[in-house]
Amino acid sequence: MLRRHFLVSSTAAAASLAMPFVHAQSTGKLTPLKFTLDFRITGQTSPFFLAQHKGYYRDEGLDVSIDVGAGSVASITRIASGVYQMGLGDISSLIEFQAANPPVVQAVYQYYNRAPFAIIGRKDRGITSDFSSLKGKKIAAAAVESTRRAWPMVANKLRQGPDLFEWVTTDFSARDNVMVRGDVDGATYFHDSAVSLFARMNPQELSVLRYTDAGVNLYGNAILASNALITQQPQVVAAFLRATNRAIVETLADPLPAMAATKVREPILNDKMELDRWKLTAEYVAAKDTRSHGLGDVLKYTLEQQVDQVVDVFGLKTRPSVEGVFHRGMLPVAAERKVQA
């Protein structure tokens, strides 16, 4: 019964939220909405800029501003503070946040259907595709970032101690440099973020150890919304998700317009690098099980496992409910979220 409640929205609510946000359109006034990215502007988040550039948000009655982020963990606190109403942030970190704070932020659309977490290692330092090859190595990571935070779940799955290797704390911006110079043996990355490293080092000289290869199936960054917005203006959330989903579907079919739209916002971007980046992103946005439930949604059992892992590994005192972490009541209709084969 709980599973059915989670997977099926009420007909009346779904029908009302599926309609365009006509109030703002009829009055001629657009509803302002502040959205924070997880990090800087790249091809990873190009669908958001496609939606903005092609007027999809405006068509839904929204005036959306998109700001760069400070990490997928920081997005949660930005929204919780009230400075932003929506954003892109890590769902495992959201579980941690909800275990220690009132539920003021929820996930409303699963962007990365699988977390693109990976450790990229230098082969000349003995790092292979086997996680055990990380033993005793120096691995660079930012002080607070989701890939580093999730490592204990991988270590637990592999039955390895969380101190298998030595962490070397560095800034996001310095990560490629310390890898190229050889100051460290490896570094944590979102797999698609590592494209910048691949442009400076021959990918054949690097090993990519994806967390999914260790059997850790985690949902990654999701579109988050403040509970105040969800409860007071659910039609605004639904409108934003419809416009964004439309752009995601189009970008999966043909990424070039989205890359061009992103470059309008960030002219210094390298066209080929960002296209290569999106190709990796797409593997995680449209992972295999999206064929069954569509873009943006989650499988309750998989998310339950993730909640259990986060609670267990980090010794959290309370266990957030799946329904509290992920609110699926404002998703676009299933037909619009279908992944093309």
C-alpha positions as CSV (number, residue, x, y, z in Angstrom):
1,M,0.0,0.0,0.0
2,L,2.8,2.4,0.9
3,R,4.5,1.5,-2.4
4,R,1.3,2.3,-4.3
5,H,0.9,5.6,-2.5
6,F,4.5,6.5,-3.4
7,L,4.3,5.5,-7.1
8,V,0.8,6.9,-7.9
9,S,-0.3,10.5,-7.4
10,S,-3.9,11.3,-6.8
11,T,-5.8,11.9,-10.0
12,A,-7.1,15.3,-9.0
13,A,-3.8,16.6,-7.8
14,A,-1.9,15.4,-10.9
15,A,-4.5,16.9,-13.2
16,S,-4.4,20.3,-11.5
17,L,-0.6,20.5,-11.5
18,A,-0.3,19.2,-15.1
19,M,-2.0,22.4,-16.3
20,P,0.1,25.3,-17.3
21,F,0.7,27.9,-14.6
22,V,-2.0,30.2,-16.1
23,H,-2.3,32.7,-13.3
24,A,0.9,34.4,-14.0
25,Q,0.3,34.3,-17.7
26,S,-3.2,35.7,-17.5
27,T,-2.1,38.7,-15.3
28,G,0.9,39.3,-17.5
29,K,3.3,39.0,-14.6
30,L,5.9,36.3,-14.4
31,T,6.6,34.6,-11.1
32,P,10.3,35.1,-10.1
33,L,12.2,31.9,-9.2
34,K,15.8,31.7,-8.0
35,F,17.6,28.4,-8.9
36,T,21.1,27.4,-7.8
37,L,23.3,25.0,-9.7
38,D,25.5,22.6,-7.9
39,F,28.6,24.0,-9.4
40,R,29.8,26.1,-12.3
41,I,28.2,26.3,-15.7
42,T,29.1,23.4,-18.0
43,G,27.5,21.0,-20.4
44,Q,26.4,18.9,-17.4
45,T,23.5,21.3,-16.7
46,S,22.9,22.5,-20.3
47,P,19.2,21.5,-20.3
48,F,18.5,24.3,-17.8
49,F,20.0,26.9,-20.1
50,L,18.2,25.4,-23.1
51,A,14.9,25.8,-21.2
52,Q,15.8,29.4,-20.3
53,H,17.1,30.3,-23.8
54,K,14.1,28.8,-25.7
55,G,11.6,30.5,-23.3
56,Y,10.2,27.3,-21.8
57,Y,10.2,28.8,-18.3
58,R,8.6,32.0,-19.6
59,D,5.9,29.9,-21.3
60,E,5.1,28.4,-17.9
61,G,4.8,31.9,-16.4
62,L,8.2,31.8,-14.7
63,D,11.1,34.3,-14.6
64,V,13.9,31.9,-13.6
65,S,17.4,33.1,-12.6
66,I,20.1,30.5,-12.6
67,D,23.2,31.0,-10.5
68,V,26.4,29.0,-10.2
69,G,26.8,26.8,-7.2
70,A,29.4,26.0,-4.6
71,G,29.0,22.2,-4.6
72,S,26.1,19.8,-4.6
73,V,26.1,19.8,-0.8
74,A,26.0,23.6,-0.5
75,S,22.9,23.8,-2.6
76,I,20.9,22.2,0.2
77,T,21.8,24.9,2.7
78,R,21.3,27.6,0.1
79,I,17.7,26.5,-0.3
80,A,17.1,25.9,3.4
81,S,18.3,29.4,4.1
82,G,15.6,30.8,1.9
83,V,18.0,32.6,-0.4
84,Y,17.0,30.2,-3.2
85,Q,13.7,28.4,-3.8
86,M,15.1,25.6,-5.9
87,G,18.4,24.1,-6.9
88,L,20.4,21.1,-7.9
89,G,21.9,19.1,-5.0
90,D,23.0,15.6,-3.8
91,I,20.3,13.4,-2.5
92,S,22.5,11.4,-0.1
93,S,23.5,14.7,1.5
94,L,19.8,15.6,1.6
95,I,19.2,12.5,3.6
96,E,21.9,13.5,6.0
97,F,20.4,17.0,6.3
98,Q,16.9,15.7,6.9
99,A,18.2,13.4,9.7
100,A,19.5,16.4,11.6
101,N,17.2,19.3,10.6
102,P,13.5,20.0,10.1
103,P,12.3,18.8,6.6
104,V,12.6,22.2,4.9
105,V,14.0,20.9,1.6
106,Q,12.8,18.0,-0.6
107,A,13.9,16.4,-3.9
108,V,11.2,16.8,-6.6
109,Y,12.9,15.5,-9.7
110,Q,15.8,13.0,-9.9
111,Y,18.3,14.6,-12.4
112,Y,21.2,12.0,-12.1
113,N,19.4,8.7,-12.1
114,R,22.7,7.3,-10.9
115,A,25.3,9.2,-9.1
116,P,28.3,9.9,-11.4
117,F,30.7,9.4,-8.6
118,A,34.2,8.2,-9.5
119,I,37.8,8.2,-8.4
120,I,40.2,8.9,-11.3
121,G,43.6,7.4,-10.7
122,R,47.0,7.5,-12.4
123,K,48.0,4.2,-13.9
124,D,51.7,5.1,-13.5
125,R,51.1,5.2,-9.7
126,G,49.7,1.6,-9.8
127,I,46.0,2.5,-9.7
128,T,43.9,0.0,-11.8
129,S,40.2,-0.6,-12.1
130,D,40.4,-2.6,-8.9
131,F,39.5,-0.5,-5.8
132,S,42.1,-2.4,-3.7
133,S,44.8,-0.7,-5.8
134,L,43.9,2.6,-4.0
135,K,45.5,1.2,-0.8
136,G,48.0,3.6,0.6
137,K,47.5,6.2,-2.2
138,K,46.9,9.9,-2.0
139,I,43.5,10.9,-3.3
140,A,42.6,14.6,-3.7
141,A,39.1,15.9,-2.9
142,A,37.5,19.1,-1.8
143,A,36.7,19.3,1.9
144,V,33.0,19.1,1.5
145,E,31.8,17.4,-1.7
146,S,29.4,14.5,-2.4
147,T,31.8,12.1,-4.0
148,R,34.1,12.2,-0.9
149,R,31.1,12.0,1.4
150,A,29.9,8.9,-0.3
151,W,33.2,7.0,-0.2
152,P,32.4,5.3,3.2
153,M,29.4,3.6,1.5
154,V,31.7,2.2,-1.2
155,A,34.3,1.1,1.5
156,N,31.5,-0.6,3.4
157,K,30.3,-2.4,0.3
158,L,33.8,-3.6,-0.5
159,R,34.4,-4.5,3.1
160,Q,37.4,-2.2,3.2
161,G,38.2,0.3,5.9
162,P,37.2,3.9,5.1
163,D,40.9,4.8,5.6
164,L,42.1,2.6,2.7
165,F,43.9,5.6,1.3
166,E,44.9,9.1,2.4
167,W,42.7,12.1,1.6
168,V,44.4,15.2,0.4
169,T,42.1,18.2,0.7
170,T,42.2,20.6,-2.2
171,D,39.9,23.1,-3.9
172,F,37.7,22.0,-6.8
173,S,39.6,24.4,-9.1
174,A,43.0,22.8,-8.2
175,R,42.0,19.2,-8.6
176,D,43.2,18.9,-12.3
177,N,46.4,20.6,-11.5
178,V,47.4,18.4,-8.6
179,M,46.6,15.4,-10.8
180,V,48.7,16.6,-13.8
181,R,51.6,17.5,-11.6
182,G,51.5,14.2,-9.8
183,D,51.1,15.7,-6.4
184,V,48.5,13.0,-5.8
185,D,47.8,9.5,-7.1
186,G,44.2,10.1,-7.9
187,A,41.2,12.4,-7.2
188,T,37.4,12.2,-6.8
189,Y,35.3,13.5,-9.6
190,F,31.8,13.4,-11.0
191,H,32.6,11.2,-14.0
192,D,31.5,13.9,-16.4
193,S,33.5,16.6,-14.6
194,A,36.6,14.6,-15.3
195,V,36.4,15.7,-19.0
196,S,38.6,18.7,-18.1
197,L,41.3,16.3,-16.8
198,F,40.9,14.1,-19.9
199,A,41.7,17.1,-22.0
200,R,45.1,17.5,-20.2
201,M,46.0,13.9,-19.6
202,N,45.7,11.0,-22.0
203,P,42.6,9.0,-20.8
204,Q,44.6,5.8,-21.5
205,E,46.9,6.8,-18.7
206,L,44.0,7.0,-16.2
207,S,41.8,4.5,-14.4
208,V,38.2,5.3,-13.8
209,L,36.8,3.7,-10.7
210,R,33.1,4.3,-10.7
211,Y,31.2,3.8,-7.5
212,T,28.6,1.9,-9.4
213,D,31.3,-0.6,-10.4
214,A,31.5,-1.4,-6.7
215,G,27.8,-2.3,-6.6
216,V,26.8,1.0,-4.9
217,N,23.7,2.2,-6.7
218,L,23.1,5.7,-5.5
219,Y,20.9,8.4,-6.9
220,G,22.9,11.5,-7.5
221,N,22.0,15.1,-7.8
222,A,18.3,15.9,-7.8
223,I,16.3,19.1,-8.4
224,L,15.4,20.3,-4.9
225,A,12.7,22.7,-3.7
226,S,12.0,24.4,-0.4
227,N,9.1,23.0,1.5
228,A,7.6,26.5,1.6
229,L,7.4,26.6,-2.2
230,I,6.1,23.0,-2.3
231,T,3.3,23.6,0.1
232,Q,2.4,27.2,-0.8
233,Q,2.9,27.2,-4.6
234,P,3.1,23.6,-5.9
235,Q,2.0,24.8,-9.3
236,V,5.3,26.8,-9.6
237,V,7.3,23.7,-8.9
238,A,5.3,21.7,-11.4
239,A,5.7,24.4,-14.0
240,F,9.5,24.5,-13.5
241,L,9.8,20.8,-13.8
242,R,7.7,20.6,-16.9
243,A,9.9,23.2,-18.7
244,T,13.1,21.6,-17.5
245,N,12.0,18.1,-18.4
246,R,11.0,19.3,-21.8
247,A,14.6,20.6,-22.3
248,I,16.2,17.4,-20.9
249,V,14.3,15.2,-23.4
250,E,15.3,17.5,-26.2
251,T,19.0,17.5,-25.1
252,L,19.1,13.8,-24.9
253,A,17.8,13.6,-28.5
254,D,20.1,16.4,-29.8
255,P,22.5,18.1,-27.5
256,L,23.9,20.7,-29.9
257,P,21.2,23.4,-29.2
258,A,21.6,23.0,-25.5
259,M,25.4,23.4,-25.8
260,A,24.8,26.6,-27.8
261,A,22.4,27.9,-25.3
262,T,24.9,27.2,-22.5
263,K,27.6,29.0,-24.4
264,V,25.4,32.1,-24.6
265,R,25.6,32.2,-20.8
266,E,29.3,31.2,-20.6
267,P,31.1,32.1,-23.8
268,I,34.5,30.8,-22.8
269,L,33.3,27.2,-22.9
270,N,34.9,24.8,-25.3
271,D,32.3,23.3,-27.7
272,K,33.9,19.9,-28.0
273,M,34.7,19.5,-24.4
274,E,31.2,20.3,-23.3
275,L,29.6,18.0,-25.8
276,D,31.9,15.2,-24.6
277,R,30.9,16.1,-21.0
278,W,27.2,15.9,-21.8
279,K,27.6,12.5,-23.5
280,L,28.9,11.2,-20.1
281,T,26.2,13.1,-18.2
282,A,23.5,11.5,-20.4
283,E,24.6,8.0,-19.3
284,Y,23.7,8.9,-15.7
285,V,20.6,11.1,-16.4
286,A,19.1,8.4,-18.6
287,A,20.4,5.3,-16.8
288,K,18.9,1.9,-17.7
289,D,16.0,1.8,-15.2
290,T,14.6,5.1,-16.5
291,R,13.2,3.0,-19.3
292,S,10.7,1.6,-16.7
293,H,9.6,4.7,-14.8
294,G,10.8,7.6,-16.9
295,L,13.1,10.6,-16.3
296,G,12.9,12.4,-13.0
297,D,11.3,9.6,-11.0
298,V,12.9,7.1,-8.6
299,L,12.3,3.5,-7.6
300,K,11.1,3.3,-4.0
301,Y,13.1,0.2,-3.2
302,T,16.4,1.7,-4.6
303,L,15.9,5.0,-2.6
304,E,15.0,3.0,0.5
305,Q,18.3,1.2,0.2
306,Q,20.1,4.5,-0.2
307,V,18.5,5.9,2.9
308,D,19.5,2.8,4.9
309,Q,23.1,3.0,3.6
310,V,23.4,6.7,4.5
311,V,21.9,6.2,7.9
312,D,24.0,3.2,8.7
313,V,27.4,4.4,7.4
314,F,27.1,7.9,9.0
315,G,25.5,6.6,12.2
316,L,22.5,9.0,11.9
317,K,20.1,9.1,14.8
318,T,17.0,9.3,12.8
319,R,15.9,7.7,9.5
320,P,14.2,10.1,7.1
321,S,11.2,8.6,5.2
322,V,11.5,8.0,1.5
323,E,8.3,10.1,1.0
324,G,9.9,12.9,3.0
325,V,13.1,12.9,1.0
326,F,11.5,12.6,-2.5
327,H,8.2,14.3,-3.3
328,R,7.0,13.0,-6.6
329,G,3.6,14.8,-6.7
330,M,4.7,17.5,-9.1
331,L,6.5,15.5,-11.7
332,P,5.4,15.9,-15.3
333,V,3.1,13.2,-16.6
334,A,4.7,9.9,-17.4
335,A,4.3,10.3,-21.2
336,E,6.4,13.5,-21.2
337,R,9.2,11.8,-19.2
338,K,9.6,8.7,-21.4
339,V,13.1,8.0,-22.5
340,Q,13.5,7.3,-26.1
341,A,15.2,4.0,-27.0
